[in-house]
Amino acid sequence: AMAARPTDRFENVSAMQEALSRFLRNRESVALSAAALRTLQGAQRKAQEAQPGSESKLRNAVYARFADAFAAFKQALVMWPVNVDAKKGAKQSARGLAEFALRHGDLGLAEAQQGSWLAAWLAEGPANK
């Protein structure tokens, strides 16, 4: 509304109200995506620390973090289906879990998660790949 260049301003009050309304509707999804990203990054750090053959308690903690991140990204998508960060994060979470499971010999889990990652990737549509 107060941009220096007129072309950067809203055309009218209705356009500004709509932009503000859209922001308010979607901010919870954006906040949830940001929290899920922190969880995903923690899972990725723990996954790098865990060596193949690590005790099951550590592996289970890594799996839980990836699963928590995936679930939060999916919930953010329920709130706002076009949340690009949530789509990307859900795919990264499923893929990270699948790769970790594969490295640690949990082949059934790796296969199941790879299917989730593939489904998330396909759901994005060809234009977003």
PERAGI-V432428 format. One record per residue. RES is the residue in one letter. SS is DSSP state (a for helix, b for strand, c for the rest). PSI is psi in whole degrees, 0 to 359 (NA if undefined). OMEGA is omega in whole degrees, 0 to 359 (999 if undefined). Layout:
# PERAGI-V432428
RES	SS	PSI	OMEGA
RES	SS	PSI	OMEGA
This chain:
# PERAGI-V432428
A	c	331	183
M	c	20	180
A	c	147	182
A	c	319	181
R	c	128	180
P	a	329	181
T	a	343	179
D	a	359	182
R	c	161	174
F	c	147	180
E	c	324	181
N	c	177	182
V	a	323	180
S	a	319	179
A	a	320	178
M	a	318	178
Q	a	318	180
E	a	317	179
A	a	318	179
L	a	318	179
S	a	316	179
R	a	317	178
F	a	313	182
L	a	322	179
R	a	325	190
N	a	355	185
R	a	329	178
E	a	320	177
S	a	319	179
V	a	317	179
A	a	319	178
L	a	321	177
S	a	319	180
A	a	318	178
A	a	319	178
A	a	324	178
L	a	320	177
R	a	320	177
T	a	317	178
L	a	315	180
Q	a	322	175
G	a	319	178
A	a	318	180
Q	a	320	178
R	a	313	180
K	a	323	179
A	a	324	179
Q	a	327	180
E	a	327	185
A	c	119	178
Q	c	152	174
P	c	136	184
G	c	4	178
S	c	157	179
E	c	151	185
S	a	330	179
K	a	317	179
L	a	315	179
R	a	316	180
N	a	324	178
A	a	321	178
V	a	314	178
Y	a	318	182
A	a	320	180
R	a	316	177
F	a	317	181
A	a	320	178
D	a	317	179
A	a	314	181
F	a	314	181
A	a	320	180
A	a	319	177
F	a	318	179
K	a	321	178
Q	a	321	177
A	a	325	178
L	a	329	175
V	a	319	181
M	a	323	183
W	c	94	188
P	c	342	181
V	c	20	178
N	c	102	185
V	a	319	180
D	a	323	179
A	a	321	177
K	a	313	180
K	a	316	181
G	a	321	178
A	a	317	179
K	a	316	180
Q	a	323	179
S	a	311	180
A	a	318	180
R	a	319	179
G	a	317	178
L	a	317	180
A	a	316	180
E	a	320	178
F	a	315	179
A	a	319	179
L	a	316	179
R	a	332	184
H	c	12	173
G	c	12	178
D	c	72	191
L	a	321	179
G	a	316	179
L	a	319	179
A	a	315	180
E	a	317	180
A	a	317	182
Q	a	326	177
Q	a	325	176
G	a	321	177
S	a	317	180
W	a	316	180
L	a	318	178
A	a	318	178
A	a	320	180
W	a	316	180
L	a	326	181
A	a	338	180
E	a	331	183
G	c	153	187
P	a	332	184
A	a	338	185
N	a	7	184
K	c	NA	999
